[in-house]
């Protein structure tokens, strides 16, 4: 089955959150600033999500947003096409937010640092 792209046009966002999806790293090792996060938001009671770098919000609550999306392979999740995300602030101007780059996935597990006082980081 070929997934057909659908479009959401000019709808207000009512809820937004991001969750870390990669292996965590302590701040002394660079932290999770550019780690992969799952971003999800709610529009008209329907949930949409996508993977992107960093926890920076792409859309703020109250913004109106337009984007393309398609169902995942199971038909359970609505996956947003990140290249098509267009957010407009309360004044109606297009704003670009979020980390829009790319990088490979982090596969190494973190280990405790050599110094005991850094174990709490």
GUFIDREN-821592 format. One record per residue: residue number from 1; x, y, z of N, C-alpha, C in turn. Coordinates in Angstrom, 3 decimals. Atoms other than C-alpha are relative to their C-alpha. Layout:
BEGIN
NODE  seq      n_px      n_py      n_pz     ca_px     ca_py     ca_pz      c_px      c_py      c_pz
NODE  NUM         X         Y         Z         X         Y         Z         X         Y         Z
...
END
This chain:
BEGIN
NODE  seq      n_px      n_py      n_pz     ca_px     ca_py     ca_pz      c_px      c_py      c_pz
NODE    1     0.832    -1.180     0.000     0.000     0.000     0.000     0.885     1.255     0.000
NODE    2    -0.755    -1.245     0.085     1.399     3.411    -0.981    -0.702     1.048     0.863
NODE    3     0.576    -1.008    -0.890     0.903     6.086     1.667    -0.197     1.299    -0.760
NODE    4     0.332    -1.240     0.679    -0.842     9.141     0.283     0.244     1.172     0.944
NODE    5    -0.229    -1.184    -0.826     0.286    12.543     1.563    -1.285     0.806     0.107
NODE    6     1.138    -0.866    -0.248    -2.390    14.678     3.126     0.522     1.327     0.521
NODE    7    -0.444    -1.347    -0.376    -2.261    18.365     4.069    -0.897     0.581     1.077
NODE    8     0.693    -0.801    -0.997    -3.227    20.384     7.128     0.335     1.443    -0.339
NODE    9    -0.215    -1.376     0.456    -3.675    24.048     6.259    -0.525     1.004     1.016
NODE   10     0.367    -1.126    -0.866    -3.676    26.983     8.723    -0.800    -0.353     1.231
NODE   11     0.710     0.413    -1.217    -4.796    25.193    11.903     0.789     0.411     1.241
NODE   12    -0.706    -0.357    -1.237    -3.990    26.341    15.470     0.449    -1.241     0.777
NODE   13    -0.557     1.083    -0.804    -1.798    24.107    17.661    -0.490     0.163     1.429
NODE   14     0.516    -0.089    -1.367    -3.304    23.264    21.069     0.912    -0.638     1.036
NODE   15    -0.916     0.652    -0.941    -0.536    21.122    22.638     1.273    -0.378    -0.756
NODE   16    -1.268     0.315     0.661     3.172    20.531    21.902     0.967    -0.543     1.038
NODE   17    -1.074     0.477    -0.871     5.935    18.436    23.480     1.018    -0.820    -0.799
NODE   18    -1.092     0.740     0.636     9.251    16.778    22.623     0.586    -0.979     1.008
NODE   19    -0.543     1.055    -0.851    10.742    13.538    24.014     1.298    -0.503    -0.617
NODE   20    -1.293     0.507     0.458    14.366    12.349    23.757    -0.147    -1.442    -0.487
NODE   21     0.084     1.346     0.569    14.612     9.271    21.485     1.352    -0.679    -0.123
NODE   22    -1.337     0.530     0.123    18.393     8.806    21.426     0.557    -0.338     1.375
NODE   23    -0.666     0.256    -1.269    20.754     7.512    24.101     0.398     1.320     0.638
NODE   24    -0.292    -1.230    -0.724    21.185    10.189    26.751     1.498     0.166     0.226
NODE   25    -1.397    -0.301    -0.301    24.535    11.914    27.357     0.058     1.057     1.090
NODE   26    -0.116    -1.008    -1.051    25.672    13.879    30.414     0.488     1.329    -0.582
NODE   27    -0.439    -1.305     0.491    26.346    17.610    30.043     1.510     0.094    -0.219
NODE   28    -1.453    -0.047     0.161    30.083    17.029    30.464     0.454    -0.649    -1.310
NODE   29    -0.307     0.656     1.273    29.995    14.946    27.243    -0.732     0.635    -1.179
NODE   30     0.681    -0.676     1.104    28.038    17.431    25.163    -1.498     0.070     0.157
NODE   31     1.428    -0.067    -0.280    24.533    16.786    26.471    -0.889    -0.473    -1.136
NODE   32     1.013     0.448     0.957    21.369    16.248    24.479    -0.517     1.123    -0.889
NODE   33     0.450    -1.152     0.763    21.165    19.610    22.728    -0.319    -0.358    -1.444
NODE   34     0.231     0.363     1.402    21.467    18.112    19.246    -0.387    -1.469    -0.172
NODE   35     0.422     1.402     0.094    20.106    14.640    19.998    -1.357    -0.077    -0.713
NODE   36     1.293     0.211     0.665    17.127    13.161    18.112    -1.115     0.000     1.037
NODE   37     1.185    -0.077    -0.859    13.774    13.989    19.727    -1.238    -0.277    -0.851
NODE   38     1.296     0.157     0.655    10.219    12.962    18.845    -0.848     1.197     0.409
NODE   39     0.843    -1.171    -0.224     8.144    16.117    18.494    -1.431    -0.394    -0.329
NODE   40     1.400     0.289     0.298     4.387    15.802    18.723    -0.863     1.179     0.426
NODE   41     0.927    -1.082    -0.319     1.526    18.262    18.726    -1.411    -0.415    -0.362
NODE   42     1.414     0.324     0.188    -2.256    18.249    18.743    -0.673     1.144    -0.743
NODE   43     0.797    -0.950     0.775    -4.483    19.971    16.197    -1.393    -0.592    -0.139
NODE   44     1.400     0.456     0.070    -8.288    19.653    16.424    -0.188    -1.388     0.616
NODE   45     0.138     1.275    -0.681    -7.894    16.704    18.807     0.764    -1.150    -0.631
NODE   46    -0.782     1.026     0.685    -5.678    14.767    16.377     1.489     0.221     0.274
NODE   47    -1.413    -0.092    -0.327    -2.030    13.997    17.225     0.858    -0.242    -1.244
NODE   48    -0.954     0.105     1.099     0.808    14.487    14.707     1.399    -0.028     0.605
NODE   49    -1.344     0.069    -0.566     4.503    13.684    15.243     1.054    -0.123    -1.100
NODE   50    -1.140     0.128     0.903     7.951    13.718    13.636     1.275    -0.068     0.821
NODE   51    -1.317     0.027    -0.634    11.621    13.106    14.496     0.815     1.170    -0.518
NODE   52    -0.853    -1.120     0.378    13.987    16.081    14.529     1.098     0.159     1.030
NODE   53    -1.098    -0.260    -0.921    17.215    17.235    16.117    -0.416     1.019     1.054
NODE   54     0.202    -0.964    -1.079    17.051    18.999    19.472    -1.410     0.034     0.538
NODE   55     1.300    -0.123    -0.651    14.213    19.764    21.828    -0.640     1.353    -0.275
NODE   56     0.578    -1.302     0.315    13.629    23.256    20.416    -1.332    -0.187    -0.707
NODE   57     1.319     0.097     0.610    10.001    23.760    19.503     0.012     0.499    -1.439
NODE   58     0.178    -0.410     1.393     9.101    23.993    15.834    -1.223     0.903    -0.121
NODE   59     1.248    -0.749     0.020     5.663    25.428    16.567    -0.371     0.299     1.448
NODE   60     0.464    -0.343    -1.339     4.386    27.282    19.618    -1.510    -0.175     0.071
NODE   61     1.444     0.096    -0.208     0.936    26.754    21.112    -0.602     1.361    -0.347
NODE   62     0.616    -1.245     0.446    -1.320    29.362    19.532     0.396     0.375    -1.413
NODE   63    -0.390    -0.229     1.392     0.578    29.440    16.220    -0.971    -0.740    -0.917
NODE   64     0.718     0.776     1.013    -1.224    28.409    13.075     1.060    -0.670    -0.867
NODE   65    -1.007     0.791     0.697     0.575    25.727    11.121    -0.603    -0.688    -1.216
NODE   66     0.364     0.750     1.208     0.434    24.140     7.662     1.114    -0.997    -0.271
NODE   67    -1.002     1.033     0.272     2.196    20.892     6.723    -0.632    -1.176    -0.725
NODE   68     0.420     1.265     0.612     2.011    17.634     4.768     0.233    -1.113     1.004
NODE   69    -0.189     1.152    -0.873     1.610    14.337     6.600    -0.515    -1.252    -0.686
NODE   70     0.500     1.279     0.505     1.054    10.650     5.928    -0.011    -1.010     1.146
NODE   71     0.074     1.056    -0.998     0.178     7.549     7.928     1.278    -0.817    -0.014
NODE   72    -1.146     0.915    -0.041     2.991     5.293     9.136    -0.450    -1.347    -0.543
NODE   73     0.308     1.317     0.557     3.107     1.655     8.021    -1.137    -0.720     0.689
NODE   74     1.059     0.689    -0.745     0.679     0.527    10.741    -1.331     0.726    -0.067
NODE   75     1.238    -0.769     0.043    -1.889     3.267    10.162    -0.392     0.545     1.359
NODE   76     0.280    -0.442    -1.366    -1.612     4.308    13.804     0.476     1.432     0.261
NODE   77    -0.597    -1.303    -0.256     0.573     7.446    13.681    -0.018     0.876    -1.236
NODE   78    -0.052    -0.977     1.084     0.407    10.597    11.577     1.397     0.614    -0.007
NODE   79    -1.373    -0.488     0.098     3.981    11.388    10.473     0.049     1.270    -0.839
NODE   80    -0.089    -1.295     0.654     4.686    15.017     9.554     1.239     0.041    -0.886
NODE   81    -1.135    -0.245     0.884     6.921    15.848     6.586     0.642     1.308     0.456
NODE   82    -0.625    -1.169    -0.617     9.391    18.233     8.268     0.344     1.101    -1.006
NODE   83    -0.329    -1.005     1.010    10.325    19.980     5.012    -1.192     0.885    -0.332
NODE   84     1.198    -0.754     0.370     6.729    21.172     4.598    -0.587     0.817     1.152
NODE   85     0.551    -0.707    -1.166     6.194    22.640     8.108     0.155     1.503    -0.183
NODE   86     0.024    -1.455     0.124     5.201    26.297     7.887    -0.837     0.560     1.151
NODE   87     0.692    -0.554    -1.158     4.322    28.092    11.139    -0.191     1.498    -0.170
NODE   88     0.281    -1.444     0.012     2.708    31.528    11.404    -0.304     0.432     1.432
NODE   89     0.227    -0.488    -1.359     2.808    33.550    14.610    -1.338     0.727     0.083
NODE   90     1.294    -0.653    -0.201    -0.111    35.538    16.052    -0.195     1.209    -0.913
NODE   91     0.089    -1.132     0.931     0.708    38.456    13.710    -0.182    -0.465    -1.444
NODE   92     0.182     0.546     1.340     0.414    36.135    10.683     1.271    -0.109    -0.813
NODE   93    -1.271     0.102     0.720     4.112    36.221     9.757     0.550    -1.419     0.089
NODE   94    -0.621     1.322     0.006     5.913    33.014     8.754     1.254     0.046     0.863
NODE   95    -1.164     0.097    -0.881     8.458    31.996    11.405     0.645    -1.370    -0.176
NODE   96    -0.733     1.253     0.122    11.168    29.330    11.138     0.612    -0.305     1.356
NODE   97    -0.500     0.388    -1.310    11.906    27.514    14.376     0.531    -1.419    -0.061
NODE   98    -0.472     1.376    -0.113    13.614    24.309    15.480     1.326    -0.217    -0.703
NODE   99    -1.273     0.414     0.596    16.834    22.577    14.528    -0.319    -0.782    -1.268
NODE  100     0.401     0.609     1.262    16.446    21.719    10.842     1.107    -0.773    -0.695
NODE  101    -1.114     0.741     0.581    19.770    19.924    10.266    -0.208    -1.500     0.085
NODE  102     0.048     1.451    -0.089    20.602    16.234    10.224     1.325    -0.521     0.546
NODE  103    -1.205     0.660    -0.495    23.118    13.843    11.799    -0.316    -1.477     0.162
NODE  104     0.222     1.434    -0.184    23.625    10.126    12.330    -0.468    -0.276     1.425
NODE  105     0.502     0.384    -1.315    22.084     8.289    15.265     1.139    -0.324     0.952
NODE  106    -0.965     0.299    -1.053    24.022     7.986    18.535    -0.213    -1.451     0.430
NODE  107     0.166     1.414    -0.328    24.668     4.291    19.184     0.745    -0.428     1.251
NODE  108    -0.801     0.384    -1.162    27.244     4.226    21.993    -0.750     0.290     1.296
NODE  109     0.573    -0.208    -1.322    26.031     3.829    25.559     0.921     0.905     0.805
NODE  110    -0.834    -0.858    -0.835    27.219     6.395    28.076     0.542    -0.810     1.168
NODE  111    -0.571     0.655    -1.169    29.451     5.378    30.940     0.279     1.067     1.041
NODE  112    -0.277    -0.951    -1.062    30.187     6.983    34.272     1.350     0.658    -0.225
NODE  113    -1.291    -0.663     0.151    32.921     9.606    34.195     1.010    -0.497     1.026
NODE  114    -1.067     0.455    -0.893    36.273     8.914    35.846    -0.040     0.656     1.364
NODE  115     0.060    -0.693    -1.286    35.763    11.503    38.550    -1.321    -0.246     0.685
NODE  116     1.201     0.327    -0.751    33.305    10.595    41.224    -0.936     1.203     0.158
NODE  117     0.860    -1.163    -0.200    32.062    14.163    41.687    -0.836     0.324    -1.251
NODE  118     0.785    -0.229     1.224    30.813    14.179    38.070    -1.118    -1.017    -0.171
NODE  119     0.996     1.049     0.149    28.571    11.160    38.620    -1.432     0.535     0.080
NODE  120     1.350    -0.541    -0.174    25.576    13.373    39.471    -0.484     0.755    -1.230
NODE  121     0.397    -0.740     1.210    25.567    15.137    36.059    -0.933    -0.795    -0.854
END
